[in-house]
Amino acid sequence: MTNLKTLNDIFFLVTAGNRERVILEPVSGPGGNLRWTPISSGQLYQRVRKLASVLRDWGISRGDRIAILSENRWEWAVTDFAALAIGAIDVPIYPTLNAEQTAVLLADSGARVIFVSSRAQYEKVAAIRGTTAIERIVIMDSEGTPDGIPFASLMEGADKETARDAEFDRRAYDVQPNDIATLIYTSGTTGESKGVVLTHGNIASNLNESLAGFDIWTEDSCISFLPLSHITARHLDYAIYTKQATVAYCSAFEQLPAALAEVRPTVMVAVPRVYEKVRQEVERRAGLSPVKKRIFAWAVKTGTGHMEKIGRGEIPGAVSWKLAKKLVYSKVTDFFGGKVRYFISGGAPLGQDTAKWYASVGIRILEGYGLTETSPVLAINTPSAYRMGSVGKALPQVEYRFAEDGELLVKGPNVFSGYWKREPHDTENFDAEGWFRTGDIGNADADGFLYITDRKKELLKTSGGKLIAPQPIENRMKAHLLVGGAALVGDRHKFASALISPNFAALEVWAKEQGIAAATRRELVNDVQVVARYQEIVDEVNTGLSNYETIKRFRLVPTEWSLDSGELTPSLKLKRRVIAEKYAAEIVDLYADEATAHR
C-alpha cells in the first residue's frame, strides 16, 4: 500500500527514476495513422517545472484557480501537475459544454488562466471571456489565435534541461494535505453548478487504497480516454502513475480502437457504455453470416455454464470452453488489445445483463462505486473479493451506514467537506453527525459487499457516466402548449427518454384541425400524426442540449397527471417514483433493445 500525503507526492514518485515510458502520446505518422510515442520521466519533470515557473511569473500563486478545457493529452497532465506543484487549484471543464455553460463555471471558480486544447475551444472561451476573470488563454494545439498563448512556446528548452530545480521541488513539497487541489463541478448544464472542493489529502488518501488489491507493475499500461474532467478518469491516471505503470493518452473516442491495438493495455477501466459498445460490435460481426451466428450463440451458451468460475478468477478446464475461447472469446479480448489482465468498470452502474454477458465470454468485469465528493472510490470489487451485481467491499478507510430510508451515508478522509462558496458540512449534504449523504439507496450483504439499488437524488446518470438534470429539460418541454407534463427517465441506461402527458384540451383541438378521428385518448396518443407532432416538440427541446442530454425516445401516455391521480405533489412537482412504478411497462419497452441499440 502506498503512503501518499499530497498529489505532488505522485509527481515526485513518477519523476524520481529514469524511466523512458511514463506517458505515451499519439503522434500522426505516415498516412495519418497514429503512433503512440513515449515521454520519459525526465521530460515530464522538466516540462512541469518549466510551466510552473511560467505560472509563477504570471502571478499565479497558492489558492489561485487554473481552468483546463481539453480532451485527454499529455499537456493536460503537465498543466495539472504544474498547477498542483505551486499550490494552485485546477478547475477541469468538460470540453463538450457549450460557451454559456463554460462561462458559468469560469465565473463561479474565478479562474485567472485557462488552458484549452484547440482553436474551437479557444473561440468558445473568447466569446464569453468578458464575463469571467480569465487573464490568459493558453492553446495546446499549434493553431494560431489572435491572443492565445501557444503551449509549445511555454515548453521551449524544457526537454534540453536535465538538472533538478531545488527551489521548485521545495515549493511543491510545501503543499499540505489540507490544501485544495481541485474544483470539480458536478453539473455544468443547469446554471446551478456546484464545485466539489477536493483537497490533496482527500484524493491522496483514496489513492492509497483504491487499487491496493491489484498487482500492477512498471510493465503495465492503461489508456486514458475517459474525460479527465471527471474524477473517475483523473483518479485512474493518478493511480496508474502511482503504480509506476504507463499512461497512454487518447483524446478522442474514435481513436480508442487504434490505441487499444497499438498500446495493448494490461489494465482497462471504462464506463459501462464502452463495454456495451464493444458487445454491440461483437454481436454485429457475429451476425454477418448464419455460421458465425450459430458458433457465437453456442460459445455464449457454453460460457454461461462457467460464469461462477470466471467470477472466482479461475480458467475453466472443460474442452468445450477452451474451444469456445479459441473460436470466440479470444476475438472479444482482441477488441481490447489482447493483453488486458484487469477489466474495471466505474463512473456509472454496470448492468447485470452486461456483467453476465462478459462473464459468459470469459471476462470478469470488476465494478467499483463512488462519487465526485468522495474522491471518488468508496467500494470496489477486487481480484480476490468479487461478487457480481455488487460494487464490491468498502475501502478500509471508508465508514458507512444506511439511513432509515436506505440511503448510504459515508465518512472517511476521502470525503470532501463541502462545495465551493458554501459552508463546510452543510446540512443539505451532511447529517448532524457529519455523515455524507450519497443520494444512493443500497444495502450490504453478510460478507460486506455493497449493493446500490436506486438513486435518491433526481439527477439521472446514464450508463456512460453522464449526469443529466431533468427539471430544466422537462420545463422546456412543458413550455409547449400541447404538453401537460413530462418526466425524463434513463437513470443507469444508455440514453435519456421521456414520458409525456399531453395537454389533452389543446391536443384534441389540434387533432380536430388535422382531421384526426380517435374514439379514446389511448387511440389519440397512438395516432401516427400525433406522435410525429410530439417528435417535432422533442426535436426542438433537444436543440441546444449536449448530446448526452437529448431525449432519444419518448412515449405519450393517455392520462393527464394531477394531484388527484397521484403523479404530482401538493406543490405540483413530479412524484418520480410513482411515475416510474405506474409506467414501468412503458419504460421497459423504451429500453427493450438497449443492449444492442446504437445510441
C-alpha positions as CSV (number, residue, x, y, z in Angstrom):
1,M,0.0,0.0,0.0
2,T,1.3,3.5,-0.9
3,N,1.6,6.3,1.6
4,L,0.7,9.4,-0.4
5,K,0.0,12.6,1.5
6,T,-0.4,15.0,-1.4
7,L,-0.8,14.7,-5.1
8,N,2.6,16.2,-5.5
9,D,4.0,13.0,-4.0
10,I,2.7,11.3,-7.1
11,F,4.7,13.7,-9.3
12,F,7.9,13.1,-7.4
13,L,7.3,9.4,-7.4
14,V,6.9,9.3,-11.1
15,T,9.8,11.5,-11.9
16,A,12.3,10.1,-9.4
17,G,13.7,7.4,-11.6
18,N,15.0,7.3,-15.2
19,R,12.0,5.7,-17.0
20,E,11.7,6.0,-20.7
21,R,7.9,5.3,-20.8
22,V,6.0,7.3,-18.3
23,I,3.5,8.7,-20.8
24,L,2.6,7.6,-24.3
25,E,1.3,10.4,-26.6
26,P,-0.4,9.9,-30.0
27,V,1.5,11.3,-33.0
28,S,0.4,11.3,-36.6
29,G,2.5,9.0,-38.7
30,P,2.6,8.2,-42.5
31,G,-0.9,8.2,-44.0
32,G,-2.4,9.9,-40.9
33,N,-2.0,6.8,-38.8
34,L,-1.4,7.4,-35.1
35,R,1.6,6.1,-33.3
36,W,2.0,6.3,-29.5
37,T,5.4,7.6,-28.7
38,P,7.0,7.8,-25.2
39,I,7.6,10.7,-22.9
40,S,10.2,10.0,-20.2
41,S,10.2,10.7,-16.5
42,G,12.9,13.4,-17.1
43,Q,10.9,15.1,-19.8
44,L,7.8,15.1,-17.6
45,Y,9.7,16.7,-14.7
46,Q,11.3,19.4,-16.9
47,R,8.0,20.3,-18.7
48,V,6.1,20.6,-15.4
49,R,8.9,22.6,-13.8
50,K,9.0,24.9,-16.8
51,L,5.2,25.5,-16.8
52,A,5.2,26.0,-13.0
53,S,7.8,28.7,-13.5
54,V,5.7,30.4,-16.2
55,L,2.6,30.4,-13.9
56,R,4.5,32.0,-11.1
57,D,5.9,34.6,-13.5
58,W,2.2,35.4,-14.3
59,G,1.5,36.0,-10.7
60,I,-0.3,32.7,-10.1
61,S,0.2,31.6,-6.5
62,R,-1.3,29.3,-3.9
63,G,-5.1,29.1,-4.0
64,D,-5.4,30.7,-7.4
65,R,-7.6,28.8,-9.9
66,I,-6.4,27.5,-13.3
67,A,-9.0,26.0,-15.7
68,I,-8.3,23.2,-18.1
69,L,-10.7,22.8,-21.0
70,S,-9.3,20.0,-23.0
71,E,-9.5,16.4,-24.2
72,N,-7.1,13.9,-22.7
73,R,-3.5,14.6,-23.7
74,W,-0.1,14.9,-22.2
75,E,-0.5,18.7,-21.9
76,W,-3.4,18.1,-19.6
77,A,-1.2,16.1,-17.2
78,V,1.6,18.7,-17.3
79,T,-0.8,21.5,-16.6
80,D,-2.4,19.6,-13.8
81,F,1.0,18.7,-12.2
82,A,2.3,22.3,-12.6
83,A,-0.7,23.8,-11.0
84,L,-0.6,21.4,-8.1
85,A,3.1,22.0,-7.7
86,I,2.7,25.7,-6.9
87,G,-0.3,25.1,-4.7
88,A,-2.8,26.4,-7.3
89,I,-6.3,24.9,-7.7
90,D,-7.2,23.5,-11.1
91,V,-10.7,23.5,-12.5
92,P,-11.3,20.8,-15.1
93,I,-14.2,21.6,-17.5
94,Y,-15.9,19.2,-19.9
95,P,-14.9,20.1,-23.5
96,T,-18.4,19.2,-24.6
97,L,-20.0,22.0,-22.7
98,N,-21.2,25.0,-24.7
99,A,-20.0,28.6,-24.2
100,E,-22.7,29.6,-21.8
101,Q,-22.2,26.5,-19.6
102,T,-18.4,27.1,-19.6
103,A,-18.9,30.7,-18.7
104,V,-20.9,29.8,-15.6
105,L,-18.0,27.5,-14.3
106,L,-15.3,30.0,-15.1
107,A,-17.2,32.9,-13.4
108,D,-18.0,30.8,-10.3
109,S,-14.5,29.5,-9.9
110,G,-12.8,32.8,-10.6
111,A,-10.2,31.1,-12.7
112,R,-7.5,33.5,-13.9
113,V,-5.8,31.3,-16.6
114,I,-7.4,28.7,-18.8
115,F,-5.6,26.0,-20.9
116,V,-7.6,24.9,-23.9
117,S,-6.9,22.1,-26.4
118,S,-7.9,23.6,-29.7
119,R,-8.9,26.7,-31.7
120,A,-12.6,25.6,-31.4
121,Q,-12.2,25.6,-27.6
122,Y,-10.3,28.9,-27.7
123,E,-13.2,30.5,-29.6
124,K,-15.7,29.2,-27.1
125,V,-13.8,30.9,-24.3
126,A,-13.0,34.0,-26.2
127,A,-16.8,34.5,-26.8
128,I,-17.6,34.7,-23.1
129,R,-14.3,35.9,-21.7
130,G,-15.7,39.3,-20.7
131,T,-18.0,37.6,-18.2
132,T,-15.1,35.9,-16.5
133,A,-11.8,36.7,-14.6
134,I,-9.7,35.0,-17.3
135,E,-6.4,36.9,-17.9
136,R,-4.7,34.5,-20.3
137,I,-5.7,31.7,-22.7
138,V,-3.2,29.0,-23.5
139,I,-3.9,26.8,-26.5
140,M,-2.3,23.4,-26.7
141,D,-2.7,22.9,-30.5
142,S,-0.3,24.7,-32.9
143,E,-3.1,26.7,-34.5
144,G,-2.6,30.4,-34.3
145,T,-5.1,32.6,-32.5
146,P,-5.2,36.4,-32.0
147,D,-4.3,36.4,-28.3
148,G,-3.9,32.8,-27.4
149,I,-0.6,31.7,-26.0
150,P,0.9,28.6,-27.7
151,F,1.5,25.9,-25.2
152,A,4.6,24.9,-27.2
153,S,6.2,28.3,-26.6
154,L,6.0,27.7,-22.9
155,M,7.9,24.5,-23.3
156,E,10.8,25.9,-25.2
157,G,14.1,24.4,-24.0
158,A,12.4,22.2,-21.4
159,D,13.5,18.9,-22.9
160,K,17.1,20.1,-23.0
161,E,17.3,20.6,-19.3
162,T,18.5,17.8,-17.1
163,A,19.2,19.3,-13.7
164,R,16.7,19.2,-10.8
165,D,15.4,22.5,-9.5
166,A,15.7,22.6,-5.7
167,E,13.5,25.7,-5.3
168,F,10.7,24.2,-7.5
169,D,10.9,21.0,-5.5
170,R,10.8,22.8,-2.2
171,R,7.6,24.7,-3.2
172,A,5.9,21.5,-4.3
173,Y,6.8,19.7,-1.1
174,D,5.5,22.7,0.9
175,V,2.0,22.0,-0.3
176,Q,0.0,20.4,2.5
177,P,-2.7,17.7,2.6
178,N,-5.4,20.2,3.6
179,D,-4.6,22.5,0.7
180,I,-7.3,22.5,-2.0
181,A,-6.2,20.6,-5.1
182,T,-9.2,20.9,-7.4
183,L,-12.7,22.1,-8.0
184,I,-14.8,19.6,-9.9
185,Y,-18.2,20.8,-11.0
186,T,-20.9,18.1,-10.6
187,S,-23.2,19.5,-13.3
188,G,-22.3,22.0,-16.0
189,T,-25.7,22.1,-17.7
190,T,-28.2,23.7,-15.3
191,G,-26.8,27.1,-14.4
192,E,-26.7,25.9,-10.8
193,S,-23.4,24.0,-10.9
194,K,-21.7,23.1,-7.7
195,G,-18.0,22.9,-7.4
196,V,-16.8,20.0,-5.3
197,V,-13.8,21.1,-3.3
198,L,-11.3,18.2,-3.1
199,T,-8.0,18.6,-1.1
200,H,-4.7,17.0,-1.8
201,G,-5.4,14.8,1.2
202,N,-8.8,13.8,0.1
203,I,-7.6,12.3,-3.2
204,A,-4.2,11.1,-1.9
205,S,-5.8,9.1,0.9
206,N,-8.2,7.5,-1.6
207,L,-5.3,6.6,-3.9
208,N,-3.5,4.8,-1.1
209,E,-6.3,2.2,-1.1
210,S,-8.2,2.2,-4.3
211,L,-6.0,-0.3,-6.2
212,A,-4.5,-2.0,-3.2
213,G,-5.8,-5.4,-4.3
214,F,-4.4,-5.2,-7.8
215,D,-0.9,-6.3,-8.9
216,I,0.1,-3.5,-11.3
217,W,3.8,-3.0,-12.1
218,T,6.1,-0.8,-14.3
219,E,5.5,-3.1,-17.3
220,D,1.7,-2.4,-17.2
221,S,-0.2,0.2,-19.1
222,C,-3.6,1.8,-19.2
223,I,-5.2,4.1,-21.8
224,S,-6.6,7.4,-20.5
225,F,-9.6,8.1,-22.7
226,L,-12.4,8.8,-20.2
227,P,-12.8,12.6,-19.8
228,L,-10.2,13.9,-17.3
229,S,-12.8,16.5,-16.2
230,H,-14.4,13.5,-14.4
231,I,-12.9,12.5,-11.1
232,T,-13.0,8.8,-12.1
233,A,-10.7,9.2,-15.0
234,R,-8.4,11.6,-13.2
235,H,-8.1,9.3,-10.2
236,L,-7.3,6.4,-12.6
237,D,-4.4,8.3,-14.1
238,Y,-3.0,9.2,-10.7
239,A,-3.4,5.5,-9.6
240,I,-1.5,4.2,-12.7
241,Y,1.2,6.8,-12.2
242,T,1.5,5.8,-8.5
243,K,1.9,2.2,-9.6
244,Q,4.8,3.3,-11.9
245,A,2.9,2.0,-14.9
246,T,2.5,3.8,-18.2
247,V,-0.4,6.1,-19.1
248,A,-1.3,6.3,-22.8
249,Y,-3.4,9.3,-23.7
250,C,-6.3,9.1,-26.2
251,S,-8.0,12.4,-26.9
252,A,-11.0,11.1,-29.0
253,F,-13.2,8.1,-28.5
254,E,-12.9,7.2,-32.2
255,Q,-9.1,6.8,-31.7
256,L,-9.7,4.2,-29.0
257,P,-9.6,1.1,-31.3
258,A,-6.3,2.2,-32.7
259,A,-4.9,2.9,-29.2
260,L,-6.0,-0.5,-28.0
261,A,-4.4,-2.2,-31.0
262,E,-1.1,-0.4,-30.6
263,V,-0.7,0.2,-26.9
264,R,-2.2,-3.2,-25.9
265,P,-3.0,-2.1,-22.4
266,T,-3.0,-4.5,-19.4
267,V,-5.5,-2.5,-17.4
268,M,-8.8,-1.5,-18.8
269,V,-11.0,1.0,-17.0
270,A,-14.2,2.1,-18.7
271,V,-17.7,3.2,-18.0
272,P,-20.4,0.7,-18.8
273,R,-21.3,2.3,-22.1
274,V,-17.9,1.4,-23.5
275,Y,-18.4,-2.3,-22.6
276,E,-21.8,-2.1,-24.1
277,K,-20.4,-0.7,-27.4
278,V,-17.9,-3.5,-27.6
279,R,-20.6,-6.0,-27.0
280,Q,-22.7,-4.5,-29.8
281,E,-19.8,-4.7,-32.3
282,V,-19.0,-8.3,-31.3
283,E,-22.7,-9.3,-31.8
284,R,-22.9,-7.3,-35.1
285,R,-19.9,-9.1,-36.5
286,A,-21.2,-12.5,-35.3
287,G,-24.4,-11.9,-37.2
288,L,-22.8,-11.3,-40.5
289,S,-23.3,-15.0,-41.5
290,P,-25.5,-17.8,-40.3
291,V,-22.5,-20.0,-39.5
292,K,-20.8,-17.3,-37.4
293,K,-24.1,-16.6,-35.6
294,R,-24.6,-20.2,-34.7
295,I,-21.0,-20.6,-33.4
296,F,-21.3,-17.4,-31.4
297,A,-24.6,-18.5,-29.8
298,W,-23.1,-21.9,-28.9
299,A,-20.0,-20.2,-27.4
300,V,-22.0,-17.8,-25.2
301,K,-24.2,-20.7,-24.0
302,T,-21.1,-22.7,-23.2
303,G,-19.6,-19.8,-21.3
304,T,-22.8,-19.2,-19.3
305,G,-22.3,-22.5,-17.6
306,H,-18.8,-21.5,-16.4
307,M,-19.6,-18.0,-15.1
308,E,-19.1,-18.9,-11.5
309,K,-15.5,-20.0,-12.2
310,I,-14.9,-16.8,-14.2
311,G,-16.2,-14.9,-11.2
312,R,-13.6,-16.6,-9.0
313,G,-10.9,-15.7,-11.4
314,E,-10.4,-19.3,-12.5
315,I,-9.8,-20.6,-16.0
316,P,-12.3,-23.4,-16.9
317,G,-10.7,-26.6,-17.9
318,A,-13.6,-28.0,-20.0
319,V,-12.7,-28.8,-23.5
320,S,-15.8,-27.1,-24.8
321,W,-14.9,-23.9,-23.0
322,K,-11.3,-24.0,-24.4
323,L,-12.7,-24.5,-27.9
324,A,-15.1,-21.6,-27.4
325,K,-12.3,-19.4,-26.2
326,K,-10.3,-20.1,-29.3
327,L,-13.1,-19.6,-31.7
328,V,-15.0,-16.7,-30.0
329,Y,-13.8,-15.4,-26.6
330,S,-10.3,-14.5,-27.9
331,K,-11.9,-12.3,-30.5
332,V,-13.6,-10.3,-27.7
333,T,-10.4,-9.9,-25.8
334,D,-8.7,-8.8,-29.0
335,F,-11.1,-5.8,-29.1
336,F,-9.2,-4.6,-26.0
337,G,-5.8,-5.3,-27.4
338,G,-5.5,-8.9,-26.2
339,K,-3.4,-8.3,-23.1
340,V,-5.8,-6.9,-20.5
341,R,-5.5,-8.6,-17.1
342,Y,-7.9,-6.4,-15.2
343,F,-11.2,-5.1,-16.6
344,I,-12.7,-2.5,-14.3
345,S,-16.0,-0.6,-14.6
346,G,-16.8,2.7,-12.9
347,G,-18.5,6.1,-13.3
348,A,-22.0,4.6,-13.5
349,P,-23.7,1.3,-12.6
350,L,-22.8,-1.7,-14.6
351,G,-25.9,-3.5,-15.7
352,Q,-26.3,-7.2,-14.7
353,D,-27.0,-8.1,-18.3
354,T,-23.7,-6.6,-19.4
355,A,-21.8,-8.2,-16.5
356,K,-23.2,-11.7,-17.2
357,W,-22.6,-11.4,-21.0
358,Y,-18.9,-10.6,-20.4
359,A,-18.6,-13.4,-17.9
360,S,-20.1,-15.8,-20.4
361,V,-17.3,-14.9,-22.8
362,G,-14.6,-15.3,-20.2
363,I,-14.2,-11.7,-18.9
364,R,-14.7,-10.7,-15.3
365,I,-15.5,-7.1,-15.0
366,L,-14.6,-5.7,-11.6
367,E,-17.2,-3.0,-10.7
368,G,-16.5,-0.1,-8.4
369,Y,-18.5,2.7,-6.9
370,G,-18.0,6.2,-5.8
371,L,-18.9,9.9,-6.2
372,T,-17.0,13.0,-7.1
373,E,-17.5,14.1,-3.5
374,T,-15.6,11.0,-2.3
375,S,-12.5,11.4,-4.5
376,P,-14.2,9.1,-5.8
377,V,-13.8,5.5,-4.8
378,L,-16.0,4.2,-1.9
379,A,-16.0,0.5,-2.8
380,I,-14.6,-1.8,-5.5
381,N,-14.6,-5.5,-6.4
382,T,-11.0,-6.8,-6.4
383,P,-9.4,-9.9,-7.9
384,S,-9.6,-11.7,-4.6
385,A,-13.0,-10.3,-3.4
386,Y,-15.6,-10.2,-6.2
387,R,-19.4,-10.6,-6.3
388,M,-21.3,-10.0,-9.5
389,G,-24.0,-7.4,-9.1
390,S,-22.3,-5.7,-6.2
391,V,-20.0,-2.7,-6.2
392,G,-17.5,-4.6,-4.0
393,K,-16.5,-4.1,-0.4
394,A,-15.9,-0.6,1.0
395,L,-12.3,0.6,1.2
396,P,-10.7,0.2,4.6
397,Q,-10.7,4.0,5.1
398,V,-14.4,4.3,4.4
399,E,-17.0,4.1,7.2
400,Y,-20.6,3.6,6.1
401,R,-24.1,3.1,7.4
402,F,-27.6,3.2,6.0
403,A,-30.2,5.8,6.9
404,E,-33.8,4.8,7.7
405,D,-34.8,5.3,4.1
406,G,-31.9,3.1,2.9
407,E,-29.7,6.0,1.8
408,L,-25.9,5.2,2.0
409,L,-24.1,7.5,4.4
410,V,-20.3,7.6,4.4
411,K,-17.3,9.1,6.3
412,G,-13.6,9.0,5.6
413,P,-10.5,11.0,4.8
414,N,-11.5,10.8,1.1
415,V,-14.9,12.6,1.7
416,F,-15.0,16.2,0.8
417,S,-16.1,18.8,3.4
418,G,-18.3,21.0,1.2
419,Y,-18.9,22.8,-2.1
420,W,-17.2,25.9,-3.3
421,K,-18.5,29.1,-1.7
422,R,-20.8,27.1,0.6
423,E,-20.5,26.3,4.3
424,P,-18.5,23.2,5.1
425,H,-20.6,20.2,6.1
426,D,-23.8,21.9,5.2
427,T,-26.9,20.2,6.5
428,E,-28.2,19.6,3.0
429,N,-25.4,17.1,2.3
430,F,-24.3,16.1,5.7
431,D,-26.3,14.9,8.7
432,A,-25.9,16.1,12.2
433,E,-23.1,13.6,12.9
434,G,-21.1,14.5,9.8
435,W,-22.1,11.6,7.6
436,F,-22.2,12.5,3.9
437,R,-25.4,11.7,2.2
438,T,-24.6,9.9,-1.0
439,G,-28.1,10.2,-2.5
440,D,-27.9,6.5,-3.3
441,I,-30.1,3.8,-1.9
442,G,-28.4,0.5,-1.1
443,N,-27.6,-2.4,1.2
444,A,-24.8,-4.7,2.2
445,D,-24.8,-8.5,2.4
446,A,-23.4,-10.6,5.2
447,D,-20.0,-10.6,3.7
448,G,-19.7,-6.8,3.4
449,F,-20.4,-6.5,-0.3
450,L,-22.3,-3.3,-1.1
451,Y,-25.2,-3.1,-3.5
452,I,-26.6,0.2,-4.9
453,T,-30.2,-0.3,-5.9
454,D,-31.6,3.1,-6.5
455,R,-30.8,6.9,-6.7
456,K,-32.4,9.1,-4.1
457,K,-31.5,12.3,-5.9
458,E,-33.3,13.2,-9.0
459,L,-30.2,13.6,-11.2
460,L,-30.2,10.9,-13.9
461,K,-26.9,9.1,-14.5
462,T,-26.5,7.4,-17.9
463,S,-24.5,4.2,-18.2
464,G,-21.9,6.3,-19.9
465,G,-21.3,8.2,-16.6
466,K,-23.0,11.4,-17.7
467,L,-25.2,13.3,-15.2
468,I,-28.5,14.8,-16.5
469,A,-30.5,17.3,-14.6
470,P,-34.1,16.5,-15.7
471,Q,-36.1,19.6,-14.5
472,P,-34.7,22.2,-16.9
473,I,-35.3,19.9,-19.8
474,E,-38.8,19.0,-18.6
475,N,-39.6,22.6,-18.1
476,R,-38.6,23.5,-21.6
477,M,-40.9,20.7,-22.8
478,K,-43.8,22.0,-20.7
479,A,-43.5,25.4,-22.3
480,H,-45.2,23.9,-25.4
481,L,-49.0,24.2,-25.4
482,L,-49.5,20.5,-26.3
483,V,-47.5,19.3,-23.3
484,G,-49.2,18.9,-19.9
485,G,-46.4,17.1,-18.1
486,A,-43.1,15.5,-18.9
487,A,-40.8,13.1,-17.0
488,L,-37.3,12.2,-18.1
489,V,-36.2,8.6,-17.5
490,G,-33.0,6.9,-18.2
491,D,-31.1,6.5,-14.9
492,R,-28.5,3.7,-15.4
493,H,-29.4,3.5,-19.1
494,K,-27.5,4.4,-22.2
495,F,-29.7,7.4,-23.1
496,A,-32.5,9.6,-21.8
497,S,-36.1,9.0,-22.7
498,A,-39.3,10.9,-21.8
499,L,-42.8,10.1,-20.7
500,I,-45.1,12.8,-21.9
501,S,-48.6,13.6,-20.6
502,P,-50.4,15.7,-23.2
503,N,-52.4,18.8,-22.6
504,F,-55.5,17.0,-23.9
505,A,-57.6,20.1,-24.2
506,A,-55.1,21.6,-26.7
507,L,-54.3,18.3,-28.3
508,E,-57.9,17.4,-29.1
509,V,-58.4,20.8,-30.7
510,W,-55.2,20.3,-32.8
511,A,-56.3,16.8,-33.7
512,K,-59.7,18.0,-34.9
513,E,-58.0,20.6,-37.1
514,Q,-55.8,17.9,-38.7
515,G,-58.9,15.7,-39.4
516,I,-57.8,13.1,-36.9
517,A,-60.6,10.9,-35.5
518,A,-59.9,9.0,-32.3
519,A,-62.6,7.4,-30.1
520,T,-60.4,7.4,-27.0
521,R,-57.4,9.2,-25.6
522,R,-55.3,6.0,-25.9
523,E,-56.1,5.9,-29.6
524,L,-55.3,9.6,-29.9
525,V,-51.8,9.3,-28.4
526,N,-51.0,6.3,-30.6
527,D,-52.0,8.1,-33.8
528,V,-49.1,8.4,-36.3
529,Q,-49.7,12.2,-36.9
530,V,-49.9,12.9,-33.2
531,V,-46.7,11.0,-32.4
532,A,-45.0,12.9,-35.3
533,R,-46.1,16.3,-33.9
534,Y,-44.7,15.5,-30.5
535,Q,-41.4,14.3,-32.1
536,E,-41.1,17.8,-33.5
537,I,-41.5,19.2,-30.0
538,V,-38.9,16.8,-28.7
539,D,-36.5,17.8,-31.5
540,E,-37.0,21.4,-30.6
541,V,-36.3,20.8,-26.9
542,N,-33.2,18.9,-27.9
543,T,-31.8,21.8,-29.7
544,G,-29.0,23.4,-27.6
545,L,-28.6,20.5,-25.3
546,S,-25.4,18.5,-25.1
547,N,-25.8,15.2,-27.0
548,Y,-25.9,13.1,-23.8
549,E,-28.8,15.2,-22.5
550,T,-31.0,14.9,-25.6
551,I,-34.2,12.8,-25.5
552,K,-33.7,9.8,-27.8
553,R,-37.1,8.2,-27.3
554,F,-40.5,9.1,-25.8
555,R,-43.9,7.7,-25.1
556,L,-47.2,9.6,-24.9
557,V,-49.4,8.5,-22.0
558,P,-53.2,8.5,-22.3
559,T,-53.8,10.4,-19.0
560,E,-53.1,13.8,-17.6
561,W,-51.0,13.9,-14.5
562,S,-52.6,15.6,-11.5
563,L,-52.6,15.9,-7.7
564,D,-55.7,13.8,-7.5
565,S,-54.4,10.9,-9.7
566,G,-51.2,10.8,-7.6
567,E,-48.4,11.8,-10.0
568,L,-48.0,15.3,-8.6
569,T,-47.2,16.6,-5.1
570,P,-49.3,19.4,-3.5
571,S,-46.7,21.9,-4.9
572,L,-47.3,20.2,-8.3
573,K,-43.8,18.6,-8.5
574,L,-43.4,15.2,-10.1
575,K,-43.5,12.2,-7.9
576,R,-40.9,10.4,-9.9
577,R,-41.1,7.0,-8.1
578,V,-44.9,7.0,-8.6
579,I,-44.5,7.6,-12.3
580,A,-41.7,5.0,-12.5
581,E,-44.0,2.4,-11.0
582,K,-47.1,3.4,-12.8
583,Y,-45.4,3.4,-16.2
584,A,-42.9,0.6,-15.5
585,A,-44.1,-1.4,-18.6
586,E,-43.7,1.6,-20.9
587,I,-40.2,2.3,-19.6
588,V,-39.2,-1.3,-20.1
589,D,-40.4,-1.1,-23.6
590,L,-38.4,2.1,-24.2
591,Y,-35.2,0.2,-23.3
592,A,-36.1,-3.3,-24.5
593,D,-33.3,-3.3,-27.1
594,E,-30.9,-1.2,-25.1
595,A,-28.0,-3.7,-25.0
596,T,-27.8,-3.6,-28.8
597,A,-29.3,-0.2,-29.6
598,H,-26.9,2.1,-31.4
599,R,-27.1,5.3,-29.4
